[in-house]
Amino acid sequence: MIHGFFKVEVGLSSALNRKDSQNILISCTFLSVRDISRHIEELDEDLAITYSQTATVLPHARYDCTLAFCRAEQDISGPLQDNTKHCDQCFCYICDKLASTCEFWAIPGICHCNAHKHSVYWKALRDKSLMGYLHELNFTFDPLDMDADLRRAEASLHKFSGSLAMKYATFALGFENSSRQKNCRCTCHHNNNNTIQSQAIGCKGCHKHHFKILEYDYTVVSQHIKMFLNEAKKENPKASVVMLLGAIKLFVAHTVPGNILAANTVFETVSMLLWRFMTKVWTLLVDFDFSSTFIKQLDFFFQRLPLPSACTLPKSLSVLPWDDPLLSSVMKGQNITGERQVKGRKLQVLYEPLSVIQARVCKLQKQNKYRELARYLKVVRSTNNPTLQRMRDLVPLYLCKVGDYSGAVHTMLSPMVGVSCPASRFTPPQFRAYLRIFTSGQAPDIAQEECDPGNGHLIIPDPLLSTKWTPIEGSNSFKKMEVLKFALRVLDCNGAVFADVETWVYLLGTVSSSFITPDGLVLGAFYPEPDVTFQEVTRDAANVILKELTLTSRIQIPKTFENDYPDQARLLLATQALVLRIFHSQLSPILNVIISFRFNHWALRWFFNSLLGRPDVLHYILCCLLQELSHEQYQLVQGKWSETEHSLVASFLCLYFVESSVILDSYTYPINSLLATWNELYCPWQLSLRLQLESNVARLTQEKRRMLQQMQRQVK
């Protein structure tokens, strides 16, 4: 026999956080034991009640209580009927705490006991109570979404608004600078020579002409705003972005009425601060996966900010989510134009503010998604800004990071919309970095962005100048001839690289190298000297190749060019390009260029023979070389030379003596200077030169033999 009664209780939502949630309590009517048994038999013979418990009343809003409640749209004159009564679990709809602890429960003019969710007035009052200062700033968050992050943002903004108001009020009062007082225009002061002492005497008839000149210093206010920016950066992303946007509304309207100079200063400072705050906002929106609802609420707040009329910020936050159909299709390589048709004929273009682009670039770099980054930068559009162009010029590097050397070269040498190809803007160090990438299979590590303390814009260091390099995973080696073709095309379109001596030295070292060490050191290789016929044929072929490059900006190398001596052919082609460079304009310093042939002396003779058609150039090179050899700077370097370097320099100078078509005069510069300062003890290359001349004395003309004799007398 079952005695008593039972109650069925539906799961209730707690009113501790949401007081307006309804508490549903379902109780069965009292039934007799006989009725219960009959119903059980009718429903299911196997059903039996084994346990029963009295229902527990959960926390609930006062208007949802079982106690009688009288509703009205807005009545705060006093408690309505029995609204002041409450049970132990009744909560105040406005204060979000137990009704027994509400200080305004039955106070006339407030009367929280009358509050309920079906009233526009009471709901607005509840929203204001829950959101606090965020409500005053006109943020449109749902009060039910007020979590710990938004609470911290609200408290920080409330505190900041008070302190900022005090700073700004002090600033607006201005201060008087006694050193910049204006002279009074009255007669008595004018007759007293307008001195400060005479102005201090004053007169009864000129008080209306006396006025104070106030100055304004916005520095204290701006420093206070920057401190809040640093405070916001330390918060969680959600709290931080709300704090930043809220702070913008507090300072964006700052100005100085009646003082144009001070007003301009304030406007410039406020604009700078505005960009710094918005740069951080965009970075947060890109870096963190906020809900679309939250972003829409932020965007709605941003669109209502009282931005200055001259402000260049976009009209909205303009941050596409990462899963946006257009953006994601570009990242995946499915869209190479950055455009797509939406709803018939409407065209959607991938356009984002520059700071958003910078933030995306930084995040993709951190994720090592270099291929996606290259695809994005190729098509994204923004305001025409040199910063965007610099970011796009790094697309070849990103392709190199994933081992796509051919794609990188194609991108470097392909013109972009409205601008020339990226290779034309390389600096010499950047060009040498790409040569190192192609030949070593390593790429520089990309450093993270920095923030300019002046304007708040992101600064992306040039990764090509990084000192830390790491191997490229899964990359295939780039053929040496392809590297040389790339180098020659860049030299053809880039004047700065073409004129740089170190670039030519590095190129010659690269084409004659056997290995590039991880730290970028080029290890040279000895190539056997090819036969004379091959050297002559290669000179003619190299001239044809380089001439076509100059005329068409394309380079085509016949397959037969590398048939017999591939390594030697590449070295001679680069050497012939150097010859044309010297014919174009003076190249100085020349000593390092000569030293770059240390492993292949025969190529240096080939270089000399290619210059024979220009005696003026030969004479210029001789003058430059002897000047550098006698200079203190290079003498310190010579002390570290091996016998190979000394012998190489001597071999090159010896060519001037043994070549009959080259005229040397012992009484004119630079030979007279060489003979006058001859000292084999301090210059080992001079000893090597004398020994080589002595071994080739039969090939010397009579005048050049006399020069050799003078060298020999200097030794004695």
TADA-V619029 format. One line per field, one symbol per residue. ss: DSSP state (@ for helix, = for strand, . for the rest). A space follows every 50 residues. Layout:
ss: ???
//
This chain:
ss: ................................@@@@@@@@@@@....... .........==@@@.........................==......=@@ @..........@@@.....@@@@@@@@@@@@.@@@@......@@@..@@@ @@@@@@@@@@@@@@@@@@@@@@@.==.@@@......@@@@@....@@@@@ @.....@@@....==...@@@@@@@@@@@@@@@...@@@@@@@@@@@@@@ @........@@@@@@@@@@@@@@@@@@@@@@@@@@@@....@@@@@@@@@ @@@.....................@@@@@@@.......====...====. =..@@@@@@@@@@@@@...@@@@@@@@@@.=....@@@@@@@..@@@@@@ @...@@@@@@@@...=..=..@@@@..@@@@@@@@@@@@@.===.....= =......==...@@@...===........@@@@@@@@@@@@@@.@@@@@. @@@@@@@@@@@.====.....===.......@@@@@@@@@@@@@@@@@@@ @@......@@@@...@@@@@@@@@@@@@@@@@@@......@@@@@..... @@@@@@@@@@....@@@@@@@@@@@@@@@@.@@@@@@@....@@@@@@@@ @@@@@@@@............@@@@@@.......@@@@@@@@@@@@.@@@. .@@@@@@@@@@@@@@.
//
